[in-house]
Amino acid sequence: MAKKRIVEDIDGLLKAIHDSLAEKKAEDILILNLRKTGSSVCDYFVIRTGNSDVHVNTLAQFTEFNVKTQIKEKPWKREGLENNEWVLLDYVNVVVHIFQPKSRDFYRLEQLWADAEPVLIKN
């Protein structure tokens, strides 16, 4: 497992994650700034939907590869690759959640963190 450390280039990390997921046709892309919520476990959540277990796996693998290639960062932790219903890539201060539609509807992270500010990534 990679050593836990905070990523310095948050903007670069968010852009690399966003662009990777968009390139592989992730749906319902949402980035939430959790810093002002007062109870966050990280600075940002990136929430995406894939349309099948194969698509979710592809989104996770491609994102991890591109982030490593573009900004030389690896996730501190990865979870959910066994069944690809909900895959989590933990970059310590940015956590990526990639869901299948049924799981995203069930867990509704957007509603749990409704006081977080949405972030717009410019191309």
GUDREN-217794 format. One record per residue: residue number from 1; residue in three letters; x negated, y negated, z negated of N, C-alpha, C in turn. Coordinates in steps of 0.05 Angstrom, whole numbers, always signed. Layout:
GUDREN-217794
   drendo   zalo       nX       nY       nZ      caX      caY      caZ       cX       cY       cZ
      NUM    ala        X        Y        Z        X        Y        Z        X        Y        Z
...
This chain:
GUDREN-217794
   drendo   zalo       nX       nY       nZ      caX      caY      caZ       cX       cY       cZ
        1    met      -17      +23       +0       +0       +0       +0      -18      -25       +0
        2    ala      -10      -45      +15      -25      -70      +17      -24      -84      -10
        3    lys      -45     -100      -14      -47     -116      -39      -26     -138      -38
        4    lys      -12     -142      -61       +9     -163      -62       -4     -190      -64
        5    arg       +2     -207      -44       -8     -235      -44      +12     -253      -29
        6    ile      +12     -277      -36      +31     -297      -24      +19     -305       +3
        7    val      +36     -306      +23      +29     -315      +50      +27     -345      +50
        8    glu       +5     -356      +59       +0     -385      +60      +16     -399      +82
        9    asp      +17     -387     +105      +30     -399     +128      +59     -390     +130
       10    ile      +76     -401     +113     +105     -393     +113     +118     -399     +139
       11    asp     +114     -423     +150     +126     -431     +175     +118     -412     +198
       12    gly      +93     -405     +199      +83     -386     +219      +95     -359     +215
       13    leu      +97     -350     +190     +109     -324     +185     +138     -323     +193
       14    leu     +154     -344     +185     +182     -345     +192     +186     -345     +223
       15    lys     +169     -361     +237     +171     -362     +266     +164     -335     +279
       16    ala     +143     -322     +269     +135     -296     +281     +157     -276     +276
       17    ile     +169     -276     +252     +191     -257     +246     +215     -263     +264
       18    his     +223     -288     +265     +246     -296     +281     +242     -289     +310
       19    asp     +220     -296     +321     +215     -291     +350     +214     -262     +356
       20    ser     +202     -246     +339     +200     -217     +343     +228     -205     +343
       21    leu     +245     -212     +324     +272     -201     +323     +289     -210     +346
       22    ala     +286     -236     +353     +301     -246     +376     +294     -232     +402
       23    glu     +268     -227     +405     +258     -214     +430     +270     -186     +433
       24    lys     +275     -173     +411     +286     -146     +413     +316     -146     +408
       25    lys     +329     -169     +412     +358     -172     +413     +372     -166     +386
       26    ala     +359     -175     +364     +373     -173     +338     +398     -191     +339
       27    glu     +418     -183     +325     +443     -198     +325     +447     -213     +298
       28    asp     +463     -234     +299     +470     -249     +275     +445     -257     +258
       29    ile     +427     -271     +270     +402     -279     +257     +408     -301     +237
       30    leu     +398     -297     +213     +402     -316     +191     +377     -318     +174
       31    ile     +367     -342     +170     +345     -346     +151     +355     -364     +129
       32    leu     +352     -355     +104     +361     -370      +81     +338     -380      +64
       33    asn     +338     -405      +58     +318     -417      +40     +329     -414      +11
       34    leu     +316     -397       -5     +325     -391      -32     +311     -407      -53
       35    arg     +293     -425      -46     +276     -439      -65     +292     -456      -85
       36    lys     +314     -468      -75     +330     -486      -93     +353     -472     -108
       37    thr     +355     -445     -105     +377     -431     -118     +372     -427     -148
       38    gly     +347     -428     -156     +340     -425     -184     +338     -397     -194
       39    ser     +346     -378     -177     +345     -350     -186     +335     -331     -165
       40    ser     +318     -341     -147     +310     -324     -125     +286     -307     -132
       41    val     +284     -285     -118     +261     -267     -121     +239     -273     -101
       42    cys     +245     -290      -82     +226     -298      -62     +235     -325      -51
       43    asp     +220     -337      -32     +227     -363      -21     +248     -361       +1
       44    tyr     +246     -340      +17     +264     -338      +41     +274     -310      +44
       45    phe     +299     -307      +53     +310     -282      +63     +313     -286      +93
       46    val     +306     -266     +108     +312     -265     +137     +331     -241     +140
       47    ile     +355     -246     +150     +375     -226     +152     +383     -222     +181
       48    arg     +381     -197     +190     +387     -191     +218     +404     -166     +220
       49    thr     +417     -162     +243     +432     -138     +248     +422     -124     +273
       50    gly     +419      -98     +271     +413      -81     +294     +438      -64     +299
       51    asn     +442      -55     +324     +467      -41     +330     +466      -11     +327
       52    ser     +444       +1     +319     +441      +30     +315     +417      +35     +298
       53    asp     +414      +60     +289     +390      +67     +273     +365      +64     +290
       54    val     +366      +70     +316     +343      +67     +333     +336      +37     +337
       55    his     +357      +20     +340     +352       -8     +343     +341      -21     +318
       56    val     +351      -13     +295     +341      -23     +269     +312      -15     +266
       57    asn     +305      +10     +272     +277      +18     +270     +259       +3     +289
       58    thr     +268       -1     +314     +253      -17     +333     +249      -45     +324
       59    leu     +269      -58     +313     +267      -85     +303     +246      -86     +281
       60    ala     +247      -67     +262     +228      -67     +240     +199      -63     +250
       61    gln     +195      -42     +266     +168      -36     +276     +156      -58     +293
       62    phe     +173      -69     +311     +163      -91     +328     +157     -116     +312
       63    thr     +173     -122     +293     +168     -146     +276     +142     -142     +260
       64    glu     +139     -119     +248     +115     -114     +232      +90     -116     +250
       65    phe      +91     -104     +274      +69     -105     +293      +62     -134     +301
       66    asn      +83     -149     +309      +78     -177     +318      +68     -195     +296
       67    val      +78     -192     +272      +68     -209     +250      +39     -202     +244
       68    lys      +33     -177     +244       +5     -169     +240      -13     -179     +262
       69    thr       -4     -178     +287      -20     -187     +310      -22     -218     +311
       70    gln       +0     -232     +306       +0     -261     +309      -12     -276     +286
       71    ile       -5     -268     +261      -15     -284     +238      -30     -267     +218
       72    lys      -37     -242     +226      -54     -225     +209      -42     -219     +182
       73    glu      -16     -215     +180       -3     -209     +155      +11     -182     +157
       74    lys       +9     -166     +135      +23     -141     +134      +43     -143     +111
       75    pro      +65     -128     +113      +84     -128      +91      +71     -115      +66
       76    trp      +78     -126      +43      +69     -115      +18      +83      -88      +14
       77    lys     +108      -87      +22     +124      -63      +18     +144      -60      +41
       78    arg     +151      -36      +48     +171      -29      +68     +189       -8      +57
       79    glu     +215      -12      +61     +234       +8      +51     +256      +12      +72
       80    gly     +268      +36      +71     +291      +41      +88     +286      +54     +115
       81    leu     +261      +59     +121     +255      +70     +148     +262      +99     +150
       82    glu     +270     +112     +128     +279     +140     +129     +306     +143     +143
       83    asn     +324     +124     +138     +351     +127     +150     +359     +103     +167
       84    asn     +345      +81     +165     +349      +57     +183     +377      +45     +181
       85    glu     +390      +47     +158     +415      +33     +153     +409       +5     +144
       86    trp     +389       +2     +126     +380      -24     +116     +350      -22     +112
       87    val     +335      -35     +129     +306      -35     +127     +297      -62     +115
       88    leu     +279      -60      +96     +268      -84      +83     +238      -85      +88
       89    leu     +229     -109      +97     +201     -114     +100     +195     -137      +80
       90    asp     +178     -131      +60     +173     -150      +39     +146     -163      +43
       91    tyr     +146     -189      +51     +122     -204      +54     +117     -222      +29
       92    val     +127     -214       +7     +125     -227      -20     +143     -252      -21
       93    asn     +136     -273       -7     +152     -297       -9     +173     -299      +14
       94    val     +172     -280      +32     +193     -277      +53     +200     -247      +54
       95    val     +226     -242      +51     +236     -215      +53     +255     -212      +77
       96    val     +249     -193      +94     +264     -188     +118     +283     -165     +113
       97    his     +309     -170     +118     +330     -149     +116     +341     -144     +144
       98    ile     +339     -119     +153     +350     -111     +179     +371      -90     +174
       99    phe     +395      -96     +180     +418      -79     +174     +431      -68     +199
      100    gln     +444      -45     +196     +465      -37     +215     +490      -52     +207
      101    pro     +509      -57     +225     +532      -73     +219     +548      -64     +194
      102    lys     +552      -39     +191     +568      -28     +169     +555      -35     +142
      103    ser     +528      -32     +141     +514      -38     +116     +513      -68     +110
      104    arg     +510      -84     +131     +510     -113     +127     +537     -123     +117
      105    asp     +558     -112     +128     +585     -119     +118     +589     -110      +90
      106    phe     +578      -87      +82     +582      -77      +55     +567      -93      +34
      107    tyr     +541      -99      +40     +524     -113      +20     +528     -144      +20
      108    arg     +535     -155      +42     +542     -184      +45     +522     -202      +30
      109    leu     +497     -200      +37     +476     -217      +24     +482     -246      +28
      110    glu     +493     -253      +51     +499     -282      +57     +518     -293      +36
      111    gln     +537     -277      +27     +556     -286       +7     +544     -286      -21
      112    leu     +527     -266      -26     +514     -266      -53     +496     -290      -57
      113    trp     +484     -299      -35     +465     -322      -36     +478     -346      -21
      114    ala     +503     -351      -25     +518     -372      -11     +507     -400      -17
      115    asp     +494     -403      -40     +483     -430      -47     +456     -435      -34
      116    ala     +445     -416      -19     +420     -420       -5     +424     -436      +21
      117    glu     +404     -451      +28     +405     -467      +52     +397     -451      +77
      118    pro     +413     -451      +98     +404     -438     +123     +381     -453     +136
      119    val     +363     -439     +149     +340     -451     +162     +342     -447     +191
      120    leu     +336     -467     +206     +337     -466     +236     +308     -464     +245
      121    ile     +302     -445     +262     +276     -442     +274     +277     -452     +302
      122    lys     +259     -471     +308     +258     -483     +335     +239     -467     +353
      123    asn     +248     -463     +377     +231     -448     +397     +209     -465     +408
